[in-house]
């Protein structure tokens, strides 16, 4: 079973993503802060990371760069409602960029594609 780390500070969304990804056959772990994410990555190697860029203790671009510094081999998908950030050079280290919507089918599809 492939492991997905979802970094999302909104608890209700995290629960929804957990349920949807579990239903799609993934093992899910959720983190809601930069500190929690980096601590998790010290002892764990998820197959992919889904990163919301608005966290209470961090700018998403800083966390993305830190993740790539310590776990460069793990693909990171930015999942955000901020469409204008797709072309922001601070996020070029991401492996993909998906715009948040009410239907996470596109996100699950991207994850499956990245992990094939």
Biopython code that builds the backbone (N, CA, C, O; Angstrom):
import numpy as np
from Bio.PDB.StructureBuilder import StructureBuilder

atoms = [
    (1, "UNK", "N", (0.850, -1.181, 0.000)),
    (1, "UNK", "CA", (0.000, 0.000, 0.000)),
    (1, "UNK", "C", (0.896, 1.244, 0.000)),
    (1, "UNK", "O", (1.772, 1.380, 0.854)),
    (2, "UNK", "N", (0.676, 2.140, -0.948)),
    (2, "UNK", "CA", (1.459, 3.375, -1.054)),
    (2, "UNK", "C", (1.058, 4.352, 0.042)),
    (2, "UNK", "O", (-0.112, 4.454, 0.413)),
    (3, "UNK", "N", (2.065, 5.075, 0.557)),
    (3, "UNK", "CA", (1.854, 6.005, 1.657)),
    (3, "UNK", "C", (1.816, 7.437, 1.152)),
    (3, "UNK", "O", (2.699, 7.878, 0.416)),
    (4, "UNK", "N", (0.769, 8.159, 1.563)),
    (4, "UNK", "CA", (0.578, 9.548, 1.185)),
    (4, "UNK", "C", (0.635, 10.409, 2.443)),
    (4, "UNK", "O", (-0.085, 10.158, 3.409)),
    (5, "UNK", "N", (1.496, 11.426, 2.426)),
    (5, "UNK", "CA", (1.519, 12.414, 3.499)),
    (5, "UNK", "C", (0.763, 13.635, 2.997)),
    (5, "UNK", "O", (1.109, 14.211, 1.966)),
    (6, "UNK", "N", (-0.274, 14.026, 3.737)),
    (6, "UNK", "CA", (-1.059, 15.201, 3.377)),
    (6, "UNK", "C", (-0.803, 16.286, 4.421)),
    (6, "UNK", "O", (-1.046, 16.088, 5.611)),
    (7, "UNK", "N", (-0.313, 17.426, 3.962)),
    (7, "UNK", "CA", (-0.037, 18.556, 4.846)),
    (7, "UNK", "C", (-1.131, 19.589, 4.611)),
    (7, "UNK", "O", (-1.158, 20.267, 3.584)),
    (8, "UNK", "N", (-2.020, 19.691, 5.571)),
    (8, "UNK", "CA", (-3.216, 20.544, 5.462)),
    (8, "UNK", "C", (-3.606, 20.997, 6.867)),
    (8, "UNK", "O", (-3.761, 20.171, 7.766)),
    (9, "UNK", "N", (-3.765, 22.310, 7.059)),
    (9, "UNK", "CA", (-4.067, 22.817, 8.398)),
    (9, "UNK", "C", (-5.554, 22.833, 8.733)),
    (9, "UNK", "O", (-5.913, 23.009, 9.898)),
    (10, "UNK", "N", (-6.421, 22.655, 7.750)),
    (10, "UNK", "CA", (-7.855, 22.629, 8.032)),
    (10, "UNK", "C", (-8.272, 21.193, 8.348)),
    (10, "UNK", "O", (-8.263, 20.326, 7.475)),
    (11, "UNK", "N", (-8.634, 20.957, 9.598)),
    (11, "UNK", "CA", (-8.914, 19.611, 10.087)),
    (11, "UNK", "C", (-10.022, 18.900, 9.304)),
    (11, "UNK", "O", (-9.908, 17.710, 9.011)),
    (12, "UNK", "N", (-11.090, 19.625, 8.965)),
    (12, "UNK", "CA", (-12.184, 18.999, 8.212)),
    (12, "UNK", "C", (-11.727, 18.531, 6.836)),
    (12, "UNK", "O", (-12.120, 17.457, 6.382)),
    (13, "UNK", "N", (-10.894, 19.336, 6.168)),
    (13, "UNK", "CA", (-10.363, 18.931, 4.867)),
    (13, "UNK", "C", (-9.436, 17.736, 5.012)),
    (13, "UNK", "O", (-9.461, 16.818, 4.192)),
    (14, "UNK", "N", (-8.629, 17.750, 6.042)),
    (14, "UNK", "CA", (-7.712, 16.637, 6.276)),
    (14, "UNK", "C", (-8.485, 15.331, 6.469)),
    (14, "UNK", "O", (-8.085, 14.287, 5.952)),
    (15, "UNK", "N", (-9.577, 15.391, 7.203)),
    (15, "UNK", "CA", (-10.414, 14.201, 7.394)),
    (15, "UNK", "C", (-11.021, 13.729, 6.071)),
    (15, "UNK", "O", (-11.063, 12.530, 5.792)),
    (16, "UNK", "N", (-11.488, 14.672, 5.265)),
    (16, "UNK", "CA", (-12.053, 14.331, 3.963)),
    (16, "UNK", "C", (-10.998, 13.682, 3.068)),
    (16, "UNK", "O", (-11.257, 12.647, 2.454)),
    (17, "UNK", "N", (-9.812, 14.283, 2.993)),
    (17, "UNK", "CA", (-8.745, 13.731, 2.153)),
    (17, "UNK", "C", (-8.333, 12.351, 2.635)),
    (17, "UNK", "O", (-8.084, 11.450, 1.835)),
    (18, "UNK", "N", (-8.266, 12.198, 3.938)),
    (18, "UNK", "CA", (-7.907, 10.898, 4.519)),
    (18, "UNK", "C", (-8.902, 9.835, 4.071)),
    (18, "UNK", "O", (-8.509, 8.752, 3.635)),
    (19, "UNK", "N", (-10.179, 10.142, 4.177)),
    (19, "UNK", "CA", (-11.222, 9.191, 3.795)),
    (19, "UNK", "C", (-11.156, 8.869, 2.299)),
    (19, "UNK", "O", (-11.219, 7.702, 1.911)),
    (20, "UNK", "N", (-11.030, 9.894, 1.468)),
    (20, "UNK", "CA", (-11.012, 9.691, 0.018)),
    (20, "UNK", "C", (-9.776, 8.902, -0.425)),
    (20, "UNK", "O", (-9.883, 8.014, -1.271)),
    (21, "UNK", "N", (-8.632, 9.211, 0.126)),
    (21, "UNK", "CA", (-7.417, 8.492, -0.262)),
    (21, "UNK", "C", (-7.412, 7.066, 0.282)),
    (21, "UNK", "O", (-6.901, 6.159, -0.375)),
    (22, "UNK", "N", (-7.967, 6.859, 1.458)),
    (22, "UNK", "CA", (-8.107, 5.495, 1.976)),
    (22, "UNK", "C", (-9.009, 4.676, 1.060)),
    (22, "UNK", "O", (-8.706, 3.526, 0.742)),
    (23, "UNK", "N", (-10.118, 5.276, 0.638)),
    (23, "UNK", "CA", (-11.033, 4.591, -0.279)),
    (23, "UNK", "C", (-10.360, 4.259, -1.607)),
    (23, "UNK", "O", (-10.728, 3.286, -2.264)),
    (24, "UNK", "N", (-9.368, 5.073, -2.006)),
    (24, "UNK", "CA", (-8.652, 4.849, -3.262)),
    (24, "UNK", "C", (-7.493, 3.866, -3.090)),
    (24, "UNK", "O", (-6.776, 3.574, -4.047)),
    (25, "UNK", "N", (-7.310, 3.354, -1.863)),
    (25, "UNK", "CA", (-6.299, 2.328, -1.638)),
    (25, "UNK", "C", (-4.960, 2.816, -1.127)),
    (25, "UNK", "O", (-3.958, 2.114, -1.263)),
    (26, "UNK", "N", (-4.918, 4.007, -0.540)),
    (26, "UNK", "CA", (-3.674, 4.553, -0.024)),
    (26, "UNK", "C", (-3.674, 4.561, 1.499)),
    (26, "UNK", "O", (-4.723, 4.665, 2.136)),
    (27, "UNK", "N", (-2.493, 4.451, 2.062)),
    (27, "UNK", "CA", (-2.302, 4.674, 3.495)),
    (27, "UNK", "C", (-2.008, 6.159, 3.654)),
    (27, "UNK", "O", (-1.162, 6.701, 2.943)),
    (28, "UNK", "N", (-2.694, 6.819, 4.575)),
    (28, "UNK", "CA", (-2.599, 8.271, 4.701)),
    (28, "UNK", "C", (-2.107, 8.668, 6.081)),
    (28, "UNK", "O", (-2.503, 8.095, 7.096)),
    (29, "UNK", "N", (-1.232, 9.667, 6.089)),
    (29, "UNK", "CA", (-0.857, 10.329, 7.337)),
    (29, "UNK", "C", (-1.054, 11.817, 7.113)),
    (29, "UNK", "O", (-0.722, 12.329, 6.043)),
    (30, "UNK", "N", (-1.583, 12.513, 8.093)),
    (30, "UNK", "CA", (-1.817, 13.949, 7.972)),
    (30, "UNK", "C", (-0.979, 14.749, 8.940)),
    (30, "UNK", "O", (-0.770, 14.337, 10.081)),
    (31, "UNK", "N", (-0.500, 15.891, 8.486)),
    (31, "UNK", "CA", (0.212, 16.854, 9.324)),
    (31, "UNK", "C", (-0.418, 18.216, 9.080)),
    (31, "UNK", "O", (-0.937, 18.477, 7.994)),
    (32, "UNK", "N", (-0.377, 19.094, 10.090)),
    (32, "UNK", "CA", (-1.021, 20.387, 9.923)),
    (32, "UNK", "C", (-0.087, 21.578, 10.110)),
    (32, "UNK", "O", (-0.521, 22.724, 9.989)),
    (33, "UNK", "N", (1.200, 21.323, 10.405)),
    (33, "UNK", "CA", (2.164, 22.408, 10.566)),
    (33, "UNK", "C", (3.505, 22.020, 9.948)),
    (33, "UNK", "O", (3.760, 20.852, 9.653)),
    (34, "UNK", "N", (4.348, 23.025, 9.762)),
    (34, "UNK", "CA", (5.704, 22.776, 9.270)),
    (34, "UNK", "C", (6.463, 21.883, 10.242)),
    (34, "UNK", "O", (7.094, 20.906, 9.838)),
    (35, "UNK", "N", (6.400, 22.223, 11.519)),
    (35, "UNK", "CA", (7.136, 21.464, 12.527)),
    (35, "UNK", "C", (6.698, 20.002, 12.564)),
    (35, "UNK", "O", (7.537, 19.103, 12.612)),
    (36, "UNK", "N", (5.414, 19.767, 12.543)),
    (36, "UNK", "CA", (4.889, 18.402, 12.558)),
    (36, "UNK", "C", (5.320, 17.638, 11.302)),
    (36, "UNK", "O", (5.664, 16.458, 11.377)),
    (37, "UNK", "N", (5.301, 18.306, 10.163)),
    (37, "UNK", "CA", (5.692, 17.676, 8.902)),
    (37, "UNK", "C", (7.159, 17.253, 8.930)),
    (37, "UNK", "O", (7.488, 16.117, 8.587)),
    (38, "UNK", "N", (8.037, 18.164, 9.338)),
    (38, "UNK", "CA", (9.463, 17.851, 9.356)),
    (38, "UNK", "C", (9.791, 16.775, 10.382)),
    (38, "UNK", "O", (10.670, 15.944, 10.154)),
    (39, "UNK", "N", (9.095, 16.788, 11.501)),
    (39, "UNK", "CA", (9.295, 15.736, 12.509)),
    (39, "UNK", "C", (8.870, 14.383, 11.948)),
    (39, "UNK", "O", (9.573, 13.390, 12.135)),
    (40, "UNK", "N", (7.741, 14.332, 11.271)),
    (40, "UNK", "CA", (7.263, 13.090, 10.664)),
    (40, "UNK", "C", (8.274, 12.567, 9.645)),
    (40, "UNK", "O", (8.540, 11.366, 9.591)),
    (41, "UNK", "N", (8.831, 13.462, 8.842)),
    (41, "UNK", "CA", (9.752, 13.047, 7.784)),
    (41, "UNK", "C", (11.094, 12.549, 8.312)),
    (41, "UNK", "O", (11.828, 11.880, 7.586)),
    (42, "UNK", "N", (11.424, 12.863, 9.559)),
    (42, "UNK", "CA", (12.669, 12.354, 10.142)),
    (42, "UNK", "C", (12.666, 10.832, 10.218)),
    (42, "UNK", "O", (13.709, 10.201, 10.046)),
    (43, "UNK", "N", (11.510, 10.244, 10.471)),
    (43, "UNK", "CA", (11.429, 8.799, 10.703)),
    (43, "UNK", "C", (10.550, 8.063, 9.705)),
    (43, "UNK", "O", (10.350, 6.855, 9.838)),
    (44, "UNK", "N", (10.025, 8.757, 8.717)),
    (44, "UNK", "CA", (9.099, 8.137, 7.776)),
    (44, "UNK", "C", (9.426, 8.552, 6.348)),
    (44, "UNK", "O", (9.960, 9.633, 6.100)),
    (45, "UNK", "N", (9.093, 7.671, 5.423)),
    (45, "UNK", "CA", (9.317, 7.936, 4.011)),
    (45, "UNK", "C", (8.036, 7.688, 3.224)),
    (45, "UNK", "O", (7.834, 6.605, 2.675)),
    (46, "UNK", "N", (7.177, 8.693, 3.173)),
    (46, "UNK", "CA", (5.961, 8.514, 2.363)),
    (46, "UNK", "C", (6.354, 8.405, 0.893)),
    (46, "UNK", "O", (7.443, 8.820, 0.496)),
    (47, "UNK", "N", (5.465, 7.848, 0.105)),
    (47, "UNK", "CA", (5.727, 7.727, -1.322)),
    (47, "UNK", "C", (5.469, 9.035, -2.063)),
    (47, "UNK", "O", (6.017, 9.270, -3.140)),
    (48, "UNK", "N", (4.628, 9.882, -1.472)),
    (48, "UNK", "CA", (4.306, 11.175, -2.082)),
    (48, "UNK", "C", (3.793, 12.112, -0.995)),
    (48, "UNK", "O", (3.264, 11.670, 0.025)),
    (49, "UNK", "N", (3.958, 13.414, -1.231)),
    (49, "UNK", "CA", (3.495, 14.434, -0.282)),
    (49, "UNK", "C", (2.554, 15.387, -1.009)),
    (49, "UNK", "O", (2.853, 15.862, -2.105)),
    (50, "UNK", "N", (1.422, 15.656, -0.386)),
    (50, "UNK", "CA", (0.485, 16.659, -0.882)),
    (50, "UNK", "C", (0.580, 17.831, 0.083)),
    (50, "UNK", "O", (0.353, 17.677, 1.283)),
    (51, "UNK", "N", (0.915, 18.995, -0.442)),
    (51, "UNK", "CA", (1.236, 20.143, 0.397)),
    (51, "UNK", "C", (0.315, 21.329, 0.132)),
    (51, "UNK", "O", (0.294, 21.883, -0.967)),
    (52, "UNK", "N", (-0.444, 21.707, 1.154)),
    (52, "UNK", "CA", (-1.181, 22.967, 1.121)),
    (52, "UNK", "C", (-0.155, 24.049, 1.428)),
    (52, "UNK", "O", (0.745, 23.822, 2.236)),
    (53, "UNK", "N", (-0.265, 25.203, 0.813)),
    (53, "UNK", "CA", (0.779, 26.204, 1.004)),
    (53, "UNK", "C", (0.493, 27.213, 2.105)),
    (53, "UNK", "O", (1.376, 27.985, 2.481)),
    (54, "UNK", "N", (-0.726, 27.217, 2.627)),
    (54, "UNK", "CA", (-1.063, 28.141, 3.705)),
    (54, "UNK", "C", (-1.144, 27.358, 5.012)),
    (54, "UNK", "O", (-2.128, 26.671, 5.287)),
    (55, "UNK", "N", (-0.081, 27.478, 5.809)),
    (55, "UNK", "CA", (-0.036, 26.810, 7.102)),
    (55, "UNK", "C", (0.160, 27.861, 8.189)),
    (55, "UNK", "O", (0.711, 28.929, 7.922)),
    (56, "UNK", "N", (-0.283, 27.573, 9.410)),
    (56, "UNK", "CA", (-0.207, 28.590, 10.463)),
    (56, "UNK", "C", (1.221, 28.968, 10.863)),
    (56, "UNK", "O", (1.447, 30.083, 11.332)),
    (57, "UNK", "N", (2.181, 28.071, 10.689)),
    (57, "UNK", "CA", (3.541, 28.341, 11.150)),
    (57, "UNK", "C", (4.556, 28.449, 10.014)),
    (57, "UNK", "O", (5.760, 28.350, 10.251)),
    (58, "UNK", "N", (4.082, 28.651, 8.779)),
    (58, "UNK", "CA", (5.034, 28.607, 7.688)),
    (58, "UNK", "C", (4.456, 29.089, 6.369)),
    (58, "UNK", "O", (3.250, 29.023, 6.130)),
    (59, "UNK", "N", (5.349, 29.574, 5.526)),
    (59, "UNK", "CA", (5.015, 29.809, 4.127)),
    (59, "UNK", "C", (5.226, 28.487, 3.412)),
    (59, "UNK", "O", (6.228, 27.811, 3.644)),
    (60, "UNK", "N", (4.313, 28.120, 2.563)),
    (60, "UNK", "CA", (4.407, 26.850, 1.853)),
    (60, "UNK", "C", (5.676, 26.702, 1.045)),
    (60, "UNK", "O", (6.223, 25.604, 0.941)),
    (61, "UNK", "N", (6.154, 27.806, 0.467)),
    (61, "UNK", "CA", (7.374, 27.726, -0.334)),
    (61, "UNK", "C", (8.575, 27.334, 0.519)),
    (61, "UNK", "O", (9.443, 26.591, 0.062)),
    (62, "UNK", "N", (8.630, 27.828, 1.751)),
    (62, "UNK", "CA", (9.735, 27.472, 2.646)),
    (62, "UNK", "C", (9.678, 26.003, 3.021)),
    (62, "UNK", "O", (10.707, 25.327, 3.044)),
    (63, "UNK", "N", (8.496, 25.505, 3.312)),
    (63, "UNK", "CA", (8.366, 24.095, 3.660)),
    (63, "UNK", "C", (8.686, 23.214, 2.460)),
    (63, "UNK", "O", (9.336, 22.179, 2.609)),
    (64, "UNK", "N", (8.241, 23.607, 1.285)),
    (64, "UNK", "CA", (8.555, 22.851, 0.077)),
    (64, "UNK", "C", (10.064, 22.718, -0.096)),
    (64, "UNK", "O", (10.564, 21.622, -0.348)),
    (65, "UNK", "N", (10.784, 23.814, 0.037)),
    (65, "UNK", "CA", (12.240, 23.770, -0.128)),
    (65, "UNK", "C", (12.904, 22.921, 0.949)),
    (65, "UNK", "O", (13.868, 22.208, 0.673)),
    (66, "UNK", "N", (12.393, 22.996, 2.166)),
    (66, "UNK", "CA", (12.953, 22.177, 3.248)),
    (66, "UNK", "C", (12.695, 20.690, 2.980)),
    (66, "UNK", "O", (13.578, 19.858, 3.191)),
    (67, "UNK", "N", (11.495, 20.359, 2.520)),
    (67, "UNK", "CA", (11.189, 18.961, 2.184)),
    (67, "UNK", "C", (12.138, 18.473, 1.102)),
    (67, "UNK", "O", (12.689, 17.378, 1.207)),
    (68, "UNK", "N", (12.333, 19.281, 0.058)),
    (68, "UNK", "CA", (13.212, 18.887, -1.044)),
    (68, "UNK", "C", (14.662, 18.769, -0.581)),
    (68, "UNK", "O", (15.435, 17.995, -1.145)),
    (69, "UNK", "N", (15.026, 19.530, 0.435)),
    (69, "UNK", "CA", (16.374, 19.463, 0.996)),
    (69, "UNK", "C", (16.601, 18.145, 1.740)),
    (69, "UNK", "O", (17.671, 17.547, 1.627)),
    (70, "UNK", "N", (15.609, 17.697, 2.491)),
    (70, "UNK", "CA", (15.793, 16.497, 3.314)),
    (70, "UNK", "C", (15.274, 15.217, 2.669)),
    (70, "UNK", "O", (15.738, 14.128, 3.009)),
    (71, "UNK", "N", (14.323, 15.326, 1.746)),
    (71, "UNK", "CA", (13.722, 14.143, 1.112)),
    (71, "UNK", "C", (13.466, 14.424, -0.377)),
    (71, "UNK", "O", (12.332, 14.302, -0.840)),
    (72, "UNK", "N", (14.488, 14.790, -1.109)),
    (72, "UNK", "CA", (14.345, 15.208, -2.502)),
    (72, "UNK", "C", (13.711, 14.145, -3.394)),
    (72, "UNK", "O", (13.082, 14.470, -4.402)),
    (73, "UNK", "N", (13.874, 12.884, -3.028)),
    (73, "UNK", "CA", (13.360, 11.804, -3.863)),
    (73, "UNK", "C", (11.845, 11.634, -3.789)),
    (73, "UNK", "O", (11.260, 10.929, -4.611)),
    (74, "UNK", "N", (11.215, 12.266, -2.822)),
    (74, "UNK", "CA", (9.761, 12.141, -2.652)),
    (74, "UNK", "C", (9.061, 13.230, -3.465)),
    (74, "UNK", "O", (9.327, 14.416, -3.268)),
    (75, "UNK", "N", (8.169, 12.836, -4.379)),
    (75, "UNK", "CA", (7.438, 13.859, -5.140)),
    (75, "UNK", "C", (6.490, 14.655, -4.243)),
    (75, "UNK", "O", (5.882, 14.122, -3.315)),
    (76, "UNK", "N", (6.389, 15.942, -4.552)),
    (76, "UNK", "CA", (5.514, 16.842, -3.804)),
    (76, "UNK", "C", (4.529, 17.488, -4.776)),
    (76, "UNK", "O", (4.918, 18.066, -5.790)),
    (77, "UNK", "N", (3.249, 17.373, -4.440)),
    (77, "UNK", "CA", (2.202, 18.033, -5.209)),
    (77, "UNK", "C", (1.659, 19.185, -4.372)),
    (77, "UNK", "O", (1.185, 18.986, -3.254)),
    (78, "UNK", "N", (1.735, 20.388, -4.926)),
    (78, "UNK", "CA", (1.132, 21.545, -4.272)),
    (78, "UNK", "C", (-0.365, 21.476, -4.543)),
    (78, "UNK", "O", (-0.793, 21.335, -5.689)),
    (79, "UNK", "N", (-1.158, 21.577, -3.477)),
    (79, "UNK", "CA", (-2.620, 21.526, -3.589)),
    (79, "UNK", "C", (-3.168, 22.776, -2.921)),
    (79, "UNK", "O", (-3.204, 22.866, -1.694)),
    (80, "UNK", "N", (-3.592, 23.738, -3.726)),
    (80, "UNK", "CA", (-3.973, 25.039, -3.195)),
    (80, "UNK", "C", (-5.124, 25.661, -3.964)),
    (80, "UNK", "O", (-5.401, 25.291, -5.105)),
    (81, "UNK", "N", (-5.780, 26.597, -3.331)),
    (81, "UNK", "CA", (-6.844, 27.362, -3.979)),
    (81, "UNK", "C", (-6.285, 28.603, -4.676)),
    (81, "UNK", "O", (-7.013, 29.282, -5.401)),
    (82, "UNK", "N", (-5.015, 28.903, -4.467)),
    (82, "UNK", "CA", (-4.397, 30.102, -5.020)),
    (82, "UNK", "C", (-3.854, 29.827, -6.421)),
    (82, "UNK", "O", (-2.702, 29.426, -6.586)),
    (83, "UNK", "N", (-4.693, 30.046, -7.414)),
    (83, "UNK", "CA", (-4.330, 29.717, -8.796)),
    (83, "UNK", "C", (-3.173, 30.550, -9.318)),
    (83, "UNK", "O", (-2.427, 30.085, -10.179)),
    (84, "UNK", "N", (-3.006, 31.758, -8.827)),
    (84, "UNK", "CA", (-1.935, 32.621, -9.312)),
    (84, "UNK", "C", (-0.545, 32.128, -8.922)),
    (84, "UNK", "O", (0.449, 32.603, -9.472)),
    (85, "UNK", "N", (-0.454, 31.191, -7.989)),
    (85, "UNK", "CA", (0.853, 30.709, -7.547)),
    (85, "UNK", "C", (1.437, 29.630, -8.453)),
    (85, "UNK", "O", (2.593, 29.242, -8.288)),
    (86, "UNK", "N", (0.665, 29.153, -9.387)),
    (86, "UNK", "CA", (1.138, 28.102, -10.294)),
    (86, "UNK", "C", (2.442, 28.515, -10.987)),
    (86, "UNK", "O", (3.303, 27.675, -11.244)),
    (87, "UNK", "N", (2.582, 29.795, -11.283)),
    (87, "UNK", "CA", (3.751, 30.273, -12.012)),
    (87, "UNK", "C", (4.765, 30.980, -11.106)),
    (87, "UNK", "O", (5.729, 31.568, -11.597)),
    (88, "UNK", "N", (4.556, 30.926, -9.818)),
    (88, "UNK", "CA", (5.460, 31.545, -8.856)),
    (88, "UNK", "C", (6.734, 30.705, -8.754)),
    (88, "UNK", "O", (6.666, 29.512, -8.459)),
    (89, "UNK", "N", (7.874, 31.310, -8.991)),
    (89, "UNK", "CA", (9.130, 30.543, -9.002)),
    (89, "UNK", "C", (9.460, 29.900, -7.653)),
    (89, "UNK", "O", (10.263, 28.969, -7.591)),
    (90, "UNK", "N", (8.853, 30.387, -6.586)),
    (90, "UNK", "CA", (9.080, 29.783, -5.273)),
    (90, "UNK", "C", (8.530, 28.361, -5.197)),
    (90, "UNK", "O", (8.874, 27.604, -4.289)),
    (91, "UNK", "N", (7.676, 28.002, -6.153)),
    (91, "UNK", "CA", (7.064, 26.677, -6.130)),
    (91, "UNK", "C", (7.543, 25.781, -7.269)),
    (91, "UNK", "O", (6.981, 24.707, -7.485)),
    (92, "UNK", "N", (8.565, 26.204, -7.993)),
    (92, "UNK", "CA", (9.065, 25.411, -9.111)),
    (92, "UNK", "C", (9.668, 24.082, -8.669)),
    (92, "UNK", "O", (9.799, 23.170, -9.485)),
    (93, "UNK", "N", (10.034, 23.955, -7.411)),
    (93, "UNK", "CA", (10.596, 22.695, -6.923)),
    (93, "UNK", "C", (9.531, 21.604, -6.776)),
    (93, "UNK", "O", (9.856, 20.427, -6.618)),
    (94, "UNK", "N", (8.270, 22.002, -6.830)),
    (94, "UNK", "CA", (7.174, 21.030, -6.719)),
    (94, "UNK", "C", (7.131, 20.160, -7.969)),
    (94, "UNK", "O", (7.507, 20.591, -9.059)),
    (95, "UNK", "N", (6.670, 18.944, -7.792)),
    (95, "UNK", "CA", (6.563, 18.006, -8.905)),
    (95, "UNK", "C", (5.266, 18.180, -9.675)),
    (95, "UNK", "O", (5.158, 17.755, -10.825)),
    (96, "UNK", "N", (4.285, 18.804, -9.043)),
    (96, "UNK", "CA", (3.027, 19.083, -9.726)),
    (96, "UNK", "C", (2.264, 20.113, -8.910)),
    (96, "UNK", "O", (2.628, 20.422, -7.775)),
    (97, "UNK", "N", (1.204, 20.636, -9.502)),
    (97, "UNK", "CA", (0.414, 21.708, -8.907)),
    (97, "UNK", "C", (-1.044, 21.439, -9.259)),
    (97, "UNK", "O", (-1.395, 21.355, -10.436)),
    (98, "UNK", "N", (-1.895, 21.304, -8.240)),
    (98, "UNK", "CA", (-3.314, 21.039, -8.471)),
    (98, "UNK", "C", (-4.125, 22.094, -7.724)),
    (98, "UNK", "O", (-3.853, 22.402, -6.564)),
    (99, "UNK", "N", (-5.115, 22.636, -8.406)),
    (99, "UNK", "CA", (-5.987, 23.640, -7.803)),
    (99, "UNK", "C", (-7.071, 22.932, -6.992)),
    (99, "UNK", "O", (-7.720, 22.006, -7.479)),
    (100, "UNK", "N", (-7.258, 23.381, -5.745)),
    (100, "UNK", "CA", (-8.283, 22.800, -4.881)),
    (100, "UNK", "C", (-9.667, 23.018, -5.472)),
    (100, "UNK", "O", (-9.971, 24.065, -6.044)),
    (101, "UNK", "N", (-10.491, 21.994, -5.313)),
    (101, "UNK", "CA", (-11.889, 22.108, -5.709)),
    (101, "UNK", "C", (-12.710, 21.197, -4.809)),
    (101, "UNK", "O", (-12.161, 20.500, -3.957)),
    (102, "UNK", "N", (-13.999, 21.204, -4.995)),
    (102, "UNK", "CA", (-14.879, 20.361, -4.202)),
    (102, "UNK", "C", (-14.723, 18.882, -4.519)),
    (102, "UNK", "O", (-15.121, 18.029, -3.726)),
    (103, "UNK", "N", (-14.154, 18.582, -5.660)),
    (103, "UNK", "CA", (-13.966, 17.199, -6.103)),
    (103, "UNK", "C", (-12.467, 16.915, -6.160)),
    (103, "UNK", "O", (-11.747, 17.558, -6.924)),
    (104, "UNK", "N", (-11.996, 15.975, -5.373)),
    (104, "UNK", "CA", (-10.555, 15.712, -5.351)),
    (104, "UNK", "C", (-10.139, 14.606, -6.322)),
    (104, "UNK", "O", (-9.045, 14.055, -6.203)),
    (105, "UNK", "N", (-11.000, 14.284, -7.271)),
    (105, "UNK", "CA", (-10.686, 13.264, -8.261)),
    (105, "UNK", "C", (-9.390, 13.587, -9.012)),
    (105, "UNK", "O", (-8.562, 12.701, -9.224)),
    (106, "UNK", "N", (-9.211, 14.850, -9.413)),
    (106, "UNK", "CA", (-7.992, 15.239, -10.136)),
    (106, "UNK", "C", (-6.750, 14.996, -9.283)),
    (106, "UNK", "O", (-5.731, 14.520, -9.783)),
    (107, "UNK", "N", (-6.839, 15.324, -8.001)),
    (107, "UNK", "CA", (-5.701, 15.127, -7.107)),
    (107, "UNK", "C", (-5.364, 13.644, -6.972)),
    (107, "UNK", "O", (-4.198, 13.262, -7.072)),
    (108, "UNK", "N", (-6.359, 12.822, -6.749)),
    (108, "UNK", "CA", (-6.125, 11.382, -6.618)),
    (108, "UNK", "C", (-5.544, 10.819, -7.914)),
    (108, "UNK", "O", (-4.659, 9.964, -7.879)),
    (109, "UNK", "N", (-6.033, 11.291, -9.041)),
    (109, "UNK", "CA", (-5.516, 10.853, -10.336)),
    (109, "UNK", "C", (-4.047, 11.238, -10.494)),
    (109, "UNK", "O", (-3.245, 10.431, -10.964)),
    (110, "UNK", "N", (-3.686, 12.462, -10.108)),
    (110, "UNK", "CA", (-2.284, 12.910, -10.190)),
    (110, "UNK", "C", (-1.396, 12.054, -9.300)),
    (110, "UNK", "O", (-0.291, 11.679, -9.694)),
    (111, "UNK", "N", (-1.873, 11.746, -8.109)),
    (111, "UNK", "CA", (-1.092, 10.917, -7.189)),
    (111, "UNK", "C", (-0.861, 9.541, -7.804)),
    (111, "UNK", "O", (0.263, 9.039, -7.807)),
    (112, "UNK", "N", (-1.908, 8.940, -8.317)),
    (112, "UNK", "CA", (-1.772, 7.619, -8.941)),
    (112, "UNK", "C", (-0.775, 7.669, -10.102)),
    (112, "UNK", "O", (0.055, 6.772, -10.247)),
    (113, "UNK", "N", (-0.857, 8.708, -10.921)),
    (113, "UNK", "CA", (0.060, 8.850, -12.061)),
    (113, "UNK", "C", (1.502, 8.973, -11.591)),
    (113, "UNK", "O", (2.396, 8.345, -12.159)),
    (114, "UNK", "N", (1.732, 9.767, -10.572)),
    (114, "UNK", "CA", (3.097, 9.961, -10.056)),
    (114, "UNK", "C", (3.678, 8.685, -9.468)),
    (114, "UNK", "O", (4.890, 8.477, -9.500)),
    (115, "UNK", "N", (2.812, 7.828, -8.931)),
    (115, "UNK", "CA", (3.304, 6.640, -8.228)),
    (115, "UNK", "C", (3.360, 5.394, -9.098)),
    (115, "UNK", "O", (3.766, 4.336, -8.618)),
    (116, "UNK", "N", (2.969, 5.486, -10.353)),
    (116, "UNK", "CA", (3.031, 4.328, -11.253)),
    (116, "UNK", "C", (4.442, 4.014, -11.668)),
    (116, "UNK", "O", (4.668, 3.070, -12.425)),
]
sb = StructureBuilder()
sb.init_structure("model")
sb.init_model(0)
sb.init_chain("A")
sb.init_seg("    ")
for serial, (resi, resn, name, xyz) in enumerate(atoms, 1):
    if name == "N":
        sb.init_residue(resn, " ", resi, " ")
    sb.init_atom(name, np.array(xyz, "f"), 0.0, 1.0, " ", f" {name:<3s}", serial, name[0])
structure = sb.get_structure()
